[in-house]
Amino acid sequence: MTQLVITLKDQSYLPNIRRIVKSLVGVEKVSTAKSAAKPAVRRRRLSRYEQSLLDAKEGRVNSYESSEDFFKKMGI
């Protein structure tokens, strides 16, 4: 039995390459092994409340003198 080792920089190609190699004549088994490098850290999505706090903290807010000014600005 002979083995072939392929190292990929981008893991998104892995499913396609696995499918191609499996379709070759004489291939008995295709397996993957995780490398020692850690994958990119996945950031969790902020809730709407957390996003609104972040918007206020970074100055992405609107202020109006009165409700009439707000309605005029919104075109109501």
CORNORBEL-V683400 format. One record per backbone hydrogen bond with DSSP energy under -0.5 kcal/mol. NH is the residue of the N-H (numbers start at 0). CO is the residue of the C=O. E is the energy in kcal/mol with one decimal. If there is no record, write none. Layout:
# CORNORBEL-V683400
NH/CO/E ; NH/CO/E
This chain:
# CORNORBEL-V683400
5/3/-0.5 ; 7/5/-0.5 ; 10/8/-0.6 ; 12/9/-1.3 ; 13/10/-1.3 ; 16/12/-2.3 ; 17/13/-2.6 ; 18/14/-2.1 ; 19/15/-2.2 ; 20/16/-2.7 ; 21/17/-2.5 ; 22/18/-1.3 ; 23/19/-0.5 ; 23/20/-1.1 ; 26/23/-1.3 ; 27/25/-0.6 ; 42/40/-0.6 ; 50/46/-2.7 ; 51/47/-2.4 ; 52/48/-2.2 ; 53/49/-2.1 ; 54/50/-2.5 ; 55/51/-2.3 ; 56/52/-2.3 ; 57/53/-2.1 ; 58/55/-0.9 ; 59/54/-2.7 ; 60/58/-1.4 ; 69/65/-1.7 ; 70/66/-2.6 ; 71/67/-2.5 ; 72/68/-2.4 ; 73/69/-2.1 ; 74/70/-0.8 ; 74/71/-0.5 ; 75/70/-2.8
